[in-house]
Amino acid sequence: MDIKSYQSHAEGFVKHYLLADPFLPYTSVLTGIFLSKMAYDLTESFSSIHIKSYSALTKMKRIEWNNRGISTLHAIFISLMALYFVFFSDLFSDQRGLHGLIVFRSSLLSSFGLGVSVGYFLADLGMIIWLYPSLGGSEYILHHFLSGVAVAYSLFSGEAQLYTYMVLISEVTTPEINLRWYLDISGLKRSKGYLLNGVAIFLAWLVTRIILFIYMFYHVYTHYDQCNELDVVWQDSEGVDENSSEKI
């Protein structure tokens, strides 16, 4: 009885607080930060036991190794989420009779996924700044900052989540790029796996960063009237701010 009671209370806490609309953006971001730390620790534990070349690396290279484990797991997670919402979910479908424009549609799950991604960007950005410039230079900081801000805006405003997920599909290339680094630092640059991974990078880059972006621009073009509403909302909010300041 005690176990069932505890389980019931835990489920209620998750449903009414962690996944409740007012708290979801914040809890999902914190979840992303927590999962990033967990991914770092799991990568470190697994690599130290199962990968011989790991122990021969310098301390900073081991940190970068573990850090790339975080980005790999995040890329797999957010790519799967993005593929689901863009191509399989009815949330952003034109054929489903949902109320509201596509650019303003969101769900608890879609917002949760974006929040986890924001948490990752914050955690990774923190590591890059803390260990600067060992994990990357100013271009990495700029990339993570802009990416985090863009995803966070979509999360907290609920706007353009479809197009945010379309862009996030490009994370499909991250695991292959990280694998290239792993193989290189492990002395396997001349291996067949390194060559095959290079082919995979080319194909993934072609599909997710060129063809997919062409599709995204086409989608924006065919839904241009809805995309224009984003600008209308922005102008309306500016008007409200101006009116408020005039009254004050």
Stockholm file with secondary structure:
# STOCKHOLM 1.0

chainA/1-248         MDIKSYQSHAEGFVKHYLLADPFLPYTSVLTGIFLSKMAYDLTESFSSIHIKSYSALTKMKRIEWNNRGISTLHAIFISLMALYFVFFSDLFSDQRGLHGLIVFRSSLLSSFGLGVSVGYFLADLGMIIWLYPSLGGSEYILHHFLSGVAVAYSLFSGEAQLYTYMVLISEVTTPEINLRWYLDISGLKRSKGYLLNGVAIFLAWLVTRIILFIYMFYHVYTHYDQCNELDVVWQDSEGVDENSSEKI
#=GR chainA/1-248 SS CHHHHHHHHHHHHIIIIITSTTTHHHHHHHHHHHHHHHHHHHHHHHHHHHCGGGGGSCHHHHHHHHHHHHHHHHHHHHHHHHHIIIIICSTTCSSSCCSSCGGGCCCHHHHHHHHHHHHHHHHHHHHHHHTTTTTCCHHHHHHHHHHHHHHHHHHHHCCSHHHHHHHHGGGGHHHHHHHHHHHHHTTCTTSHHHHHHHHHHHHHHHIIIIIHHHHHHHHHHHTHHHHHHHHHHHHHHHHHHHHHHHHC
#=GC SS_cons         CHHHHHHHHHHHHIIIIITSTTTHHHHHHHHHHHHHHHHHHHHHHHHHHHCGGGGGSCHHHHHHHHHHHHHHHHHHHHHHHHHIIIIICSTTCSSSCCSSCGGGCCCHHHHHHHHHHHHHHHHHHHHHHHTTTTTCCHHHHHHHHHHHHHHHHHHHHCCSHHHHHHHHGGGGHHHHHHHHHHHHHTTCTTSHHHHHHHHHHHHHHHIIIIIHHHHHHHHHHHTHHHHHHHHHHHHHHHHHHHHHHHHC
//
